[in-house]
Amino acid sequence: MRAVRGAMVVEDVVMLGMMASDNSATEAAIADALVDDGVYLRSAWAAAAATMVAITAAMLEWAVYDDLTLGEALLVAFKTLERRDG
C-alpha cells in the first residue's frame, strides 16, 4: 500500500511543488542555525538546501519501495551528500 501512495505523490507535480514549498521553512531554520554557529551565509543556505532535498528524496524513495526502510533510504541520501568524488 505504501508503494501506491508513494507513486501517486511522485507522479503528481503539484504535490511535489507543495512539498518543496513546505520544506522552505525548515530549510531557512537550518540555514539560520548554521549562520548563528558561524557558517558563511551562502554555505549555510547550500547545506540547508542539500539536506532538505536529500531528506525529501529519501522519503519519496521509501514511500515507493515496500522493501526499503526509512533509515536505509536516509542513510543512502546522507552518504551521497558526504561523497567528494562526484
C-alpha positions in Angstrom: 0.0 0.0 0.0 2.8 2.4 0.8 4.2 2.0 -2.7 0.9 3.0 -4.3 0.7 6.2 -2.1 4.3 7.0 -2.8 3.9 6.6 -6.6 0.9 8.9 -6.5 3.0 11.6 -4.8 6.0 11.2 -7.1 3.8 11.4 -10.2 1.9 14.5 -9.0 3.8 17.6 -10.0 1.6 19.8 -7.9 2.1 17.6 -4.8 5.9 17.7 -5.3 5.7 21.5 -5.6 3.8 21.7 -2.3 6.4 19.5 -0.6 9.2 21.8 -1.8 7.3 24.9 -0.5 6.6 23.2 2.8 10.3 22.4 3.1 11.4 26.1 2.7 10.6 27.0 6.4 12.7 24.1 7.6 15.5 24.9 5.2 15.5 28.5 6.4 15.7 27.4 10.1 18.6 25.1 9.3 20.4 27.9 7.4 19.8 30.4 10.3 21.1 27.9 12.9 24.3 27.3 10.8 24.9 31.1 10.4 24.4 31.5 14.1 27.1 28.9 14.5 29.5 30.9 12.3 28.9 29.3 8.9 29.2 31.6 5.9 25.7 32.6 4.7 26.0 31.1 1.2 27.5 27.9 2.6 24.7 27.6 5.1 22.0 28.0 2.5 23.7 25.5 0.2 24.0 23.0 3.1 20.4 23.5 4.2 19.0 23.1 0.7 21.1 20.0 0.0 19.9 18.5 3.3 16.3 19.1 2.7 16.5 17.7 -0.9 18.3 14.6 0.4 15.6 14.0 3.1 12.8 14.6 0.7 14.3 12.3 -1.9 14.8 9.6 0.7 11.2 9.9 1.9 9.9 9.6 -1.6 12.0 6.5 -2.3 10.9 5.0 1.0 7.3 5.7 0.1 7.6 3.9 -3.3 9.5 0.7 -2.3 8.0 -1.6 0.3 11.2 -3.4 1.0 13.2 -0.2 1.9 13.2 1.1 5.4 13.2 4.9 6.0 16.5 4.5 7.8 18.1 2.8 4.8 16.8 5.5 2.5 18.1 8.3 4.7 21.5 6.6 5.1 21.9 6.4 1.3 20.9 10.1 0.9 23.3 11.3 3.6 26.2 9.2 2.4 25.6 10.6 -1.1 25.9 14.1 0.3 29.2 13.2 2.0 30.8 11.9 -1.2 33.5 14.0 -2.6 34.3 12.1 -5.8 31.4 13.4 -7.8 
